[in-house]
Amino acid sequence: MHEFKPVTISDLELFKQHIQMNPFYNSEYNFTTMVAWQVVMQLEYTIIEDCLCVRGVTIGSDKKEFFYFPLGKKANIEKALHIIIKDFTDKKKPLILMSLSQPMMDMLEEFGLLDKFQKETRRDFADYVYTLEKLTTLAGKKLHGKRNHYNYFINNYDYSMVPITPENEPDCRLKIKSLIIERSLNPEEELNATMMALYYRDELGLKGCCLYAGKELVGIILGECHHGMTVVQIAKSDVSFRGASVALFKLFLSEHFQKCEYVNLMEDMGLEGLRQAKLSYNPDFFIEKSILTWKEE
């Protein structure tokens, strides 16, 4: 098999080149996501048949090896997949393809490979997608409660939205840490990934802002444009301040991402509270993703 290297920030241009070839909207096929989760998921890459091929291990105690779908020209993707499949079958190792969206599975079907895999679709893997208009106007009956929360926040707090800077970054880190420890099922892993994205935000081209209520830091958010869709990489808010989370999204997206039609708020990671929060904004659609495991022949 080819030699693999850890994914690092210095690989930005190489990854951008291959990511732009394939307009896959799911959040895993995004360089920021890969850099952020590199340590936790041990993400490594190589080039096979001119395709960028990334492998890693799953989060949790089982640590199963997986591959992401190769990135490159369609004809080369098919060749790369056959090489990966042969390597795993020769070694009698289970091949897992992780986080495949429908366009990827359509490609596998075209290659005559889809029925050779067992498919598992996980609800907690799906990305939540909304129109930018919905999150910035909060219009309509279904978002009446969100409008009330937003109006309460702007009318009752001396609020300000400012860029993340070296001066306020230490406060951001402390706030993020306290919120993740309070809410996350895997706080160590999520904290590591979040801090990586925050640390490399400028190199990655992320827009980042802090929301204050008076002198109190109540929200931190970072996002970017990915294939014309806004991906919100980090969004943490203090729910003890009514309306802070609604204001965080509305103010940030209105200022920085008016040219993007859709916003991807990523997955809920199986957290019931996060799931209900994302559902409360009435998603326009989901990017469903599947895990494919090679069937033993």
Secondary structure as the mmCIF struct_conf table of DSSP 4:
data_model
#
loop_
_struct_conf.conf_type_id
_struct_conf.id
_struct_conf.beg_label_comp_id
_struct_conf.beg_label_asym_id
_struct_conf.beg_label_seq_id
_struct_conf.end_label_comp_id
_struct_conf.end_label_asym_id
_struct_conf.end_label_seq_id
STRN STRN1 LYS A 5 PRO A 6
HELX_RH_3T_P HELX_RH_3T_P1 ILE A 9 ASP A 11
HELX_RH_AL_P HELX_RH_AL_P1 LEU A 12 ILE A 19
TURN_TY1_P TURN_TY1_P1 GLN A 20 MET A 21
BEND BEND1 ASN A 22 ASN A 22
BEND BEND2 ASN A 26 ASN A 26
TURN_TY1_P TURN_TY1_P2 SER A 27 GLU A 28
BEND BEND3 TYR A 29 ASN A 30
HELX_RH_AL_P HELX_RH_AL_P2 PHE A 31 ALA A 36
TURN_TY1_P TURN_TY1_P3 TRP A 37 TRP A 37
HELX_RH_AL_P HELX_RH_AL_P3 GLN A 38 MET A 41
TURN_TY1_P TURN_TY1_P4 GLN A 42 GLN A 42
STRN STRN2 GLU A 44 ILE A 48
TURN_TY1_P TURN_TY1_P5 GLU A 49 ASP A 50
STRN STRN3 CYS A 51 VAL A 57
BEND BEND4 ILE A 59 ASP A 62
STRN STRN4 GLU A 65 PHE A 67
HELX_LH_PP_P HELX_LH_PP_P1 TYR A 68 PRO A 70
STRN STRN5 LEU A 71 LEU A 71
BEND BEND5 GLY A 72 GLY A 72
HELX_RH_AL_P HELX_RH_AL_P4 LYS A 74 ASP A 90
TURN_TY1_P TURN_TY1_P6 LYS A 91 LYS A 92
STRN STRN6 ILE A 96 LEU A 100
HELX_RH_AL_P HELX_RH_AL_P5 GLN A 102 GLU A 110
TURN_TY1_P TURN_TY1_P7 PHE A 111 GLY A 112
HELX_RH_3T_P HELX_RH_3T_P2 LEU A 114 LYS A 116
STRN STRN7 PHE A 117 THR A 121
HELX_RH_3T_P HELX_RH_3T_P3 ARG A 123 PHE A 125
HELX_LH_PP_P HELX_LH_PP_P2 ALA A 126 ALA A 126
STRN STRN8 ASP A 127 THR A 131
HELX_RH_AL_P HELX_RH_AL_P6 LEU A 132 THR A 137
BEND BEND6 GLY A 140 GLY A 140
HELX_RH_3T_P HELX_RH_3T_P4 LYS A 141 LEU A 143
HELX_RH_AL_P HELX_RH_AL_P7 HIS A 144 ASN A 156
BEND BEND7 TYR A 157 TYR A 157
STRN STRN9 TYR A 159 PRO A 163
TURN_TY1_P TURN_TY1_P8 PRO A 166 ASN A 168
HELX_RH_AL_P HELX_RH_AL_P8 GLU A 169 ARG A 183
BEND BEND8 LEU A 185 ASN A 186
HELX_RH_AL_P HELX_RH_AL_P9 PRO A 187 TYR A 199
TURN_TY1_P TURN_TY1_P9 TYR A 200 TYR A 200
HELX_RH_AL_P HELX_RH_AL_P10 ARG A 201 LEU A 204
TURN_TY1_P TURN_TY1_P10 GLY A 205 GLY A 205
STRN STRN10 LYS A 207 ALA A 213
TURN_TY1_P TURN_TY1_P11 GLY A 214 LYS A 215
STRN STRN11 GLU A 216 HIS A 226
TURN_TY1_P TURN_TY1_P12 HIS A 227 GLY A 228
STRN STRN12 MET A 229 SER A 237
TURN_TY1_P TURN_TY1_P13 VAL A 239 SER A 240
BEND BEND9 PHE A 241 PHE A 241
TURN_TY1_P TURN_TY1_P14 ARG A 242 GLY A 243
HELX_RH_AL_P HELX_RH_AL_P11 ALA A 244 HIS A 256
TURN_TY1_P TURN_TY1_P15 GLN A 258 LYS A 259
BEND BEND10 GLU A 261 GLU A 261
STRN STRN13 TYR A 262 ASN A 264
TURN_TY1_P TURN_TY1_P16 MET A 269 GLY A 270
HELX_RH_AL_P HELX_RH_AL_P12 GLU A 272 LEU A 279
TURN_TY1_P TURN_TY1_P17 SER A 280 TYR A 281
BEND BEND11 ASP A 284 ASP A 284
STRN STRN14 PHE A 285 ILE A 287
STRN STRN15 SER A 290 TRP A 294
HELX_LH_PP_P HELX_LH_PP_P3 LYS A 295 GLU A 296
#
